[in-house]
Structures are given as structure tokens and as C-alpha cells.
């Protein structure tokens, strides 16, 4: 009987120690994820220090298709690509399937960027009506667009 109490106390102590160890591991894992998220935000802020950047979107498949290719780069004269591009541009589709909707994530908006111009080739860009959203029509099986984002001078992070 006395030996059984000792074994139970030993097992309880072992489980208590294992509980502490797994809690420490879980807290450390959360800390690493938080630190990774902070570093990722810092990298994004460093990347979008340019005065403008350009999104090149190629949509394939016509109406109701959500297949597209996206490239986001700093400038047309040999800049650098933003990787992954989906973290700098949001693309969605309307319910009718005949428009792509382009918006910006919070980090891009807080950095002072607005949608400046839109066009089907880079040499033919027209001014955007709205600074925070644009609707791109899906006219054919292959639709190609360039969207230029500029930084406003009065906004800062």
C-alpha cells in the first residue's frame, strides 16, 4: 500500500514535469511564430519604400474563370519583384464572373499607396477613378492588365 502511494506520486511528478516541458515548448513555438510575423512585416515595409510599383495581371479562361497569373515589381526599368506577389495585391472576382476586383492589403494602404492608373499594356495606362479599388473587365479568354500604384507624399507609416 505504501509502495503504491510512492509510485503514484512519482507518476504524478513525471506528468507534472512533462506538462511544464510541453508548455515551455508551446510558448516558445508561439514566440517564434510571432517573431516571424514581425520580421515579415518589416521586410514588406522595406520592400515598399519605392515611390511606385506595378502589378501585371494575366487572366485566362474568360467569364467565370478565376485563373490568373500575377507579378508585382518595383519599376519597369529593371527593378525587383515583390515575392510573394499575393501579399501586396488582393485579387477577387465579382459574382457575375465578368470582373476582376483589385484591392490593396492593409500594409500597402498604410504605406500610403493608391491605385494610380490601369491599362492593357504599360504604354497605354489611364487614370483610375478610385484610389483604393479597381474593377477590370473580363472580355476574352486572355485578359492582360497593368495596374500602377503610387505613393502619396502626405501619408507615412
Beta strands, then each sheet from edge to edge (+ up, - down):
strand 1: 52-60
strand 2: 67-73
strand 3: 90-93
strand 4: 99-103
strand 5: 113-119
strand 6: 126-127
strand 7: 133-137
strand 8: 142-151
sheet 1: 2+ 1- 8+ 5- 6+
sheet 2: 3+ 4- 7+
end
